[in-house]
Amino acid sequence: MRPTTWAAIGFALPLVAYLAVFYAYPLVENVSMSVHRFTRATFVTGEAPFAGADIYREVIGSAPFWPTVRQTAVFVVVSLVFQYGIGLALAVFFQRSFPLSTILRALFLVPWLLPIIVSATTWQWMMDADSGVLNSFLGVFGIDPVWWLNAENSLMSVTIANIWLGIPFNLVILYSGLQNVPTELYEAASLDGASRWRQFWSITFPLLRPVTAITLLLGFVYTLKVVDIIWIMTAGTGTSQTLATWAYAMAFGKGTAVIQYSQAAVVGTILLVIALVMGFVYLAAQRRQED
């Protein structure tokens, strides 16, 4: 074997080992746990009986499953639509250079830089029904207080907070993509009499498709597995329960009578499959675009 081959193996080996230990092994263990019936005792001894697909049928057939799937879909889709829409609008706005544009763009990154516990606690305080600033603001216009964090409104509340958290990510990625659009195209379109709106739909938006695709994919995967901000704000109660918070509650016995390791692993596997499907959809779309 040539020295260059050994060198390539030497460079690749640490990465392969890292992926195997921190990615492949946990995934295999999660799938294994989802087909074995684990309890506190069998989790310690490792002698859980094999259950096959029985646990999957139990989880999918349980009463909370489909409502939780719907709530997860609403949380993910609404978050992505508003995060992308607002992020794109801000990216186009900041594309034009004006005084203090750099400082203002940096300020929009604050939600992204803050620790999640700080952001979630702040939103929890702002949405407090009695002393929250949002209800105080609504009161100025004579609007009755909104119980933001109760069971019925909790999904709306955590979605608003998550949108706020995701806007900076979309702004940064889309703004970077806009920098790669040739300015000559806009100049030629202006000479042809195209309005700014027409330039956006005919030049900006089509050329941003590759950046849009990866932005939405990363946003989807991140939003699908969000636990922290939901748990801090509402503990996943009421309509704010998603598949991720449900799995967390079952795995750690939060709000459940018993710890359900295997059921939590099933939900985790379902989340993994959904993320993989979206990844393959992205790869298919990229391949079609290249062709």
C-alpha positions as CSV (number, residue, x, y, z in Angstrom):
1,M,0.0,0.0,0.0
2,R,1.3,3.4,-1.0
3,P,2.4,6.0,1.7
4,T,-0.3,8.4,0.4
5,T,-3.0,5.7,1.0
6,W,-1.8,5.2,4.6
7,A,-1.8,9.0,5.1
8,A,-5.4,9.2,3.8
9,I,-6.4,6.4,6.2
10,G,-4.7,8.1,9.1
11,F,-6.5,11.4,8.4
12,A,-9.9,9.6,8.0
13,L,-9.6,7.3,10.9
14,P,-10.3,9.8,13.7
15,L,-13.4,11.1,11.9
16,V,-14.7,7.5,11.3
17,A,-14.1,6.7,14.9
18,Y,-15.9,9.8,16.1
19,L,-18.9,9.1,13.8
20,A,-19.0,5.5,15.0
21,V,-18.8,6.3,18.7
22,F,-21.0,9.3,18.9
23,Y,-23.5,8.7,16.0
24,A,-23.7,5.1,14.8
25,Y,-23.5,3.4,18.2
26,P,-26.3,5.6,19.8
27,L,-28.5,5.1,16.8
28,V,-28.1,1.4,16.9
29,E,-28.7,1.3,20.6
30,N,-31.8,3.4,20.2
31,V,-33.2,1.1,17.5
32,S,-32.3,-1.9,19.7
33,M,-34.1,-0.4,22.7
34,S,-37.2,0.2,20.6
35,V,-37.6,-3.5,19.9
36,H,-36.8,-4.7,23.5
37,R,-39.1,-4.1,26.4
38,F,-37.0,-2.1,28.9
39,T,-37.9,-1.3,32.5
40,R,-35.8,0.2,35.3
41,A,-34.6,-3.3,36.2
42,T,-33.8,-4.6,32.7
43,F,-32.2,-1.3,31.8
44,V,-29.6,-1.9,34.5
45,T,-29.2,-5.6,33.8
46,G,-29.4,-5.3,30.0
47,E,-31.7,-8.4,29.8
48,A,-34.8,-6.8,28.3
49,P,-37.0,-9.3,26.5
50,F,-37.3,-9.0,22.7
51,A,-40.7,-7.4,21.7
52,G,-40.2,-6.9,17.9
53,A,-42.7,-4.5,16.5
54,D,-45.1,-4.8,19.4
55,I,-43.9,-1.6,21.1
56,Y,-44.3,0.3,17.8
57,R,-47.9,-0.8,17.5
58,E,-48.5,0.2,21.1
59,V,-47.1,3.7,20.6
60,I,-48.8,4.3,17.3
61,G,-52.1,2.9,18.5
62,S,-52.0,5.0,21.8
63,A,-54.4,7.9,22.3
64,P,-51.7,10.7,22.4
65,F,-49.9,9.6,19.3
66,W,-51.8,11.2,16.4
67,P,-52.7,14.4,18.2
68,T,-49.0,14.7,19.1
69,V,-48.1,14.2,15.4
70,R,-50.5,16.9,14.3
71,Q,-49.2,19.3,16.9
72,T,-45.6,18.5,15.8
73,A,-46.5,19.2,12.2
74,V,-48.1,22.5,13.1
75,F,-45.2,23.5,15.2
76,V,-42.6,22.6,12.5
77,V,-44.5,24.0,9.4
78,V,-45.6,27.3,11.0
79,S,-42.1,27.9,12.5
80,L,-40.4,27.2,9.1
81,V,-42.8,29.4,7.1
82,F,-42.4,32.4,9.3
83,Q,-38.7,31.9,10.1
84,Y,-37.9,31.7,6.4
85,G,-40.3,34.4,5.3
86,I,-39.1,37.0,7.8
87,G,-35.5,35.9,7.4
88,L,-35.7,36.4,3.6
89,A,-37.4,39.7,4.0
90,L,-34.7,40.9,6.4
91,A,-31.9,39.5,4.1
92,V,-33.3,41.4,1.1
93,F,-33.7,44.5,3.3
94,F,-30.1,44.4,4.5
95,Q,-28.8,43.7,1.0
96,R,-29.0,47.4,0.4
97,S,-26.2,49.3,2.2
98,F,-27.3,52.1,4.5
99,P,-26.0,53.8,7.7
100,L,-26.0,51.5,10.7
101,S,-27.0,48.5,8.6
102,T,-24.1,46.4,10.0
103,I,-25.0,47.2,13.6
104,L,-28.7,46.5,13.0
105,R,-27.9,43.2,11.3
106,A,-25.7,42.2,14.3
107,L,-28.5,43.0,16.7
108,F,-30.8,40.6,14.9
109,L,-28.3,37.9,15.9
110,V,-28.9,38.3,19.6
111,P,-31.7,35.7,19.8
112,W,-29.3,33.2,18.2
113,L,-26.5,34.0,20.6
114,L,-28.5,33.9,23.9
115,P,-28.6,30.6,25.8
116,I,-31.9,28.9,25.3
117,I,-32.7,28.9,29.0
118,V,-32.5,32.7,29.0
119,S,-34.6,33.1,25.9
120,A,-37.3,30.6,27.1
121,T,-37.5,32.2,30.5
122,T,-37.8,35.6,29.0
123,W,-40.6,34.6,26.8
124,Q,-42.3,32.8,29.7
125,W,-42.2,36.0,31.7
126,M,-43.4,38.1,28.8
127,M,-46.4,35.7,28.3
128,D,-47.4,35.6,31.9
129,A,-51.1,36.1,32.1
130,D,-51.0,38.5,35.1
131,S,-47.8,40.4,34.9
132,G,-46.5,39.7,31.3
133,V,-45.5,42.6,29.1
134,L,-47.6,41.2,26.2
135,N,-50.8,41.4,28.1
136,S,-49.9,44.8,29.4
137,F,-49.4,45.9,25.8
138,L,-52.7,44.4,24.7
139,G,-54.4,46.1,27.7
140,V,-53.5,49.5,26.2
141,F,-55.8,48.8,23.4
142,G,-58.6,47.4,25.6
143,I,-57.9,43.8,24.7
144,D,-58.6,41.2,27.5
145,P,-55.6,39.3,28.8
146,V,-54.6,36.2,26.9
147,W,-53.7,33.0,28.8
148,W,-50.7,32.4,26.6
149,L,-49.3,29.4,28.4
150,N,-52.4,27.4,29.3
151,A,-53.2,24.1,27.6
152,E,-55.2,25.5,24.7
153,N,-52.8,28.3,23.7
154,S,-49.4,26.7,24.6
155,L,-48.7,25.5,21.1
156,M,-49.2,29.1,19.7
157,S,-46.9,30.5,22.4
158,V,-44.0,28.1,22.0
159,T,-44.3,28.5,18.2
160,I,-43.9,32.3,18.5
161,A,-40.9,31.9,20.7
162,N,-39.3,29.4,18.3
163,I,-39.9,31.6,15.3
164,W,-38.1,34.4,17.1
165,L,-35.2,32.1,17.8
166,G,-34.9,30.8,14.2
167,I,-35.1,34.1,12.3
168,P,-31.3,35.0,12.8
169,F,-30.3,31.6,11.3
170,N,-32.4,32.2,8.2
171,L,-31.2,35.8,8.0
172,V,-27.5,34.9,8.1
173,I,-27.7,32.0,5.6
174,L,-30.0,33.8,3.1
175,Y,-28.0,37.0,3.4
176,S,-24.8,35.1,2.5
177,G,-26.7,33.5,-0.5
178,L,-27.7,37.0,-1.7
179,Q,-24.1,38.1,-1.8
180,N,-23.4,35.5,-4.5
181,V,-26.1,36.9,-6.8
182,P,-24.3,38.9,-9.6
183,T,-25.2,42.6,-9.4
184,E,-25.0,42.8,-13.2
185,L,-28.3,40.8,-13.4
186,Y,-30.1,43.5,-11.4
187,E,-28.6,46.3,-13.5
188,A,-29.7,44.6,-16.7
189,A,-33.2,44.0,-15.3
190,S,-33.4,47.7,-14.3
191,L,-32.4,48.8,-17.9
192,D,-35.2,46.5,-19.2
193,G,-37.7,48.3,-16.9
194,A,-38.2,45.5,-14.4
195,S,-39.6,46.6,-11.0
196,R,-37.9,45.6,-7.8
197,W,-40.7,43.1,-7.2
198,R,-40.2,41.6,-10.6
199,Q,-36.4,41.5,-10.0
200,F,-37.0,39.6,-6.8
201,W,-39.3,36.9,-8.4
202,S,-37.2,36.6,-11.6
203,I,-33.7,36.9,-10.3
204,T,-33.3,36.8,-6.5
205,F,-35.7,34.0,-5.6
206,P,-34.7,31.5,-8.4
207,L,-31.0,32.0,-7.7
208,L,-31.6,31.4,-3.9
209,R,-33.2,28.0,-4.5
210,P,-30.0,26.0,-3.5
211,V,-29.6,28.1,-0.3
212,T,-33.3,27.9,0.4
213,A,-33.3,24.2,0.2
214,I,-30.5,23.7,2.7
215,T,-31.9,26.4,5.0
216,L,-35.3,24.7,5.1
217,L,-33.8,21.3,5.6
218,L,-31.6,22.3,8.5
219,G,-34.5,24.3,10.0
220,F,-36.8,21.3,9.6
221,V,-34.4,18.9,11.4
222,Y,-33.7,21.4,14.2
223,T,-37.3,22.3,14.7
224,L,-38.4,18.7,14.7
225,K,-36.2,17.8,17.6
226,V,-36.8,21.0,19.7
227,V,-37.3,20.2,23.4
228,D,-35.6,22.8,25.5
229,I,-37.6,25.9,24.8
230,I,-40.9,24.0,24.9
231,W,-40.0,22.3,28.1
232,I,-38.9,25.4,29.9
233,M,-42.0,27.4,28.8
234,T,-44.7,24.8,29.2
235,A,-43.2,21.5,30.1
236,G,-44.8,20.1,27.0
237,T,-48.3,20.3,28.5
238,G,-51.5,20.7,26.5
239,T,-51.2,21.5,22.8
240,S,-47.5,22.2,23.1
241,Q,-46.6,18.5,23.3
242,T,-44.6,17.4,20.3
243,L,-43.0,14.1,19.5
244,A,-39.7,15.3,20.9
245,T,-41.1,16.4,24.2
246,W,-43.2,13.3,24.5
247,A,-40.2,11.1,24.1
248,Y,-38.3,13.2,26.7
249,A,-41.2,12.9,29.1
250,M,-41.4,9.1,28.7
251,A,-37.7,8.6,29.0
252,F,-37.3,10.6,32.1
253,G,-40.6,10.1,33.7
254,K,-41.7,13.7,33.5
255,G,-45.4,13.8,33.9
256,T,-45.8,10.1,33.5
257,A,-46.5,7.4,36.1
258,V,-43.6,5.2,35.0
259,I,-40.5,5.6,32.9
260,Q,-41.0,4.1,29.4
261,Y,-37.6,3.7,27.9
262,S,-38.7,1.5,25.0
263,Q,-41.6,3.7,24.1
264,A,-39.4,6.8,24.1
265,A,-36.9,5.0,21.8
266,V,-39.8,4.2,19.4
267,V,-40.7,7.9,19.2
268,G,-37.0,8.8,18.8
269,T,-36.7,6.3,15.9
270,I,-39.8,7.7,14.3
271,L,-38.2,11.2,14.5
272,L,-35.0,9.8,13.0
273,V,-36.9,8.3,10.0
274,I,-38.8,11.5,9.4
275,A,-35.5,13.4,9.3
276,L,-33.9,10.9,7.0
277,V,-36.8,11.0,4.6
278,M,-36.5,14.8,4.4
279,G,-32.8,14.4,3.8
280,F,-33.4,12.1,0.9
281,V,-36.0,14.5,-0.5
282,Y,-33.4,17.2,-0.4
283,L,-30.8,15.1,-2.2
284,A,-33.4,14.1,-4.9
285,A,-34.3,17.8,-5.4
286,Q,-30.6,18.8,-5.6
287,R,-29.9,16.0,-8.2
288,R,-32.9,17.0,-10.2
289,Q,-31.8,20.7,-10.2
290,E,-28.3,19.6,-11.3
291,D,-29.7,17.6,-14.2
